[in-house]
Amino acid sequence: MSSQNTDDPRDSSAEATVTFPATWQTDAPDGFNATIMFGTGLIMITRNRFLAWPSLLLALNGLINQHPLRTKEGGNSPITTLIVAATALVTAYLPLIMIGPKKAQPMPIT
């Protein structure tokens, strides 16, 4: 009647050591995307067209190099950063399209 059951969860010979995965989730804020968001906000306020292109490229870089396991829950996603950078680019170039060059006024004849 003393038969050994191999499925017994209390058996000490079936113990295994705890091993953590190679990459573990850290709750560190993503400073790169926050910097891009600050820069795109500055571009929209100052309408500096020359800073809009690097901001868009950095946002694409952040999207390509994202680490979903390392980002904080509820943080800025790289897709949001890319959309804001594209909006900053449109905002910087929109006055050139809407206003356009000034037309030459004819000289008044006196």
C-alpha positions as CSV (number, residue, x, y, z in Angstrom):
1,M,0.0,0.0,0.0
2,S,3.0,2.3,0.0
3,S,3.1,2.9,-3.7
4,Q,4.8,6.2,-4.8
5,N,2.6,8.6,-6.8
6,T,4.8,10.7,-9.2
7,D,2.1,13.4,-9.6
8,D,2.1,14.4,-6.0
9,P,2.8,18.2,-5.7
10,R,4.2,17.8,-2.3
11,D,7.1,15.6,-3.5
12,S,10.4,17.4,-2.8
13,S,12.2,15.7,-5.7
14,A,10.0,17.6,-8.2
15,E,11.1,21.0,-7.0
16,A,12.7,23.4,-9.5
17,T,14.6,26.6,-8.9
18,V,13.1,30.0,-9.8
19,T,14.7,31.5,-12.9
20,F,13.8,34.9,-14.2
21,P,13.7,35.8,-17.9
22,A,16.7,37.5,-19.5
23,T,14.7,40.8,-19.9
24,W,12.5,41.8,-17.0
25,Q,9.9,44.6,-17.0
26,T,11.2,47.8,-15.4
27,D,8.9,50.7,-14.5
28,A,11.3,53.3,-15.8
29,P,9.7,56.3,-17.6
30,D,10.6,56.7,-21.2
31,G,12.6,59.8,-21.3
32,F,13.3,59.7,-25.1
33,N,9.6,59.9,-26.1
34,A,9.0,62.6,-23.4
35,T,11.9,64.7,-24.9
36,I,10.4,64.3,-28.4
37,M,7.0,65.4,-27.2
38,F,8.5,68.5,-25.5
39,G,10.4,69.3,-28.8
40,T,7.3,68.9,-30.9
41,G,5.3,71.1,-28.6
42,L,8.1,73.7,-28.9
43,I,8.0,73.4,-32.7
44,M,4.2,74.0,-32.8
45,I,4.6,77.1,-30.6
46,T,7.6,78.6,-32.4
47,R,6.7,77.3,-35.9
48,N,10.3,76.4,-36.5
49,R,10.3,74.3,-39.7
50,F,13.9,73.3,-39.4
51,L,13.4,71.4,-36.1
52,A,10.3,69.6,-37.3
53,W,12.1,67.2,-39.6
54,P,14.6,65.9,-37.0
55,S,11.8,65.5,-34.5
56,L,9.9,63.4,-37.0
57,L,13.0,61.2,-37.6
58,L,13.5,60.8,-33.9
59,A,9.9,59.8,-33.4
60,L,10.3,57.2,-36.1
61,N,13.5,56.0,-34.4
62,G,11.5,55.7,-31.1
63,L,8.8,53.7,-32.9
64,I,11.3,51.3,-34.4
65,N,13.3,50.8,-31.2
66,Q,10.5,50.4,-28.8
67,H,10.7,47.9,-26.0
68,P,7.1,47.1,-24.9
69,L,8.2,45.1,-21.8
70,R,10.3,48.0,-20.5
71,T,7.8,50.8,-20.8
72,K,5.7,52.0,-18.0
73,E,2.0,51.3,-18.1
74,G,0.1,54.5,-19.2
75,G,3.3,56.1,-20.6
76,N,3.7,57.8,-23.9
77,S,3.5,55.3,-26.7
78,P,5.8,55.7,-29.7
79,I,2.8,55.9,-32.0
80,T,1.4,58.9,-30.1
81,T,4.8,60.5,-30.3
82,L,4.9,59.9,-34.1
83,I,1.5,61.4,-34.6
84,V,2.4,64.5,-32.6
85,A,5.7,64.9,-34.5
86,A,3.8,64.7,-37.8
87,T,1.2,67.2,-36.5
88,A,4.1,69.5,-35.6
89,L,5.5,69.2,-39.1
90,V,2.1,70.1,-40.6
91,T,1.7,73.0,-38.2
92,A,5.1,74.4,-39.1
93,Y,4.4,74.3,-42.9
94,L,0.7,75.2,-42.8
95,P,1.2,79.0,-42.8
96,L,3.2,78.7,-46.1
97,I,0.3,77.0,-47.7
98,M,-2.5,79.0,-46.3
99,I,-1.0,82.5,-46.5
100,G,1.2,82.1,-49.5
101,P,3.5,84.8,-50.9
102,K,2.4,88.4,-51.0
103,K,1.2,89.7,-54.3
104,A,2.9,92.8,-55.7
105,Q,0.8,95.9,-55.3
106,P,0.6,98.1,-58.4
107,M,2.3,101.5,-58.0
108,P,-0.3,104.2,-57.7
109,I,-0.2,106.8,-60.5
110,T,0.1,110.3,-59.1
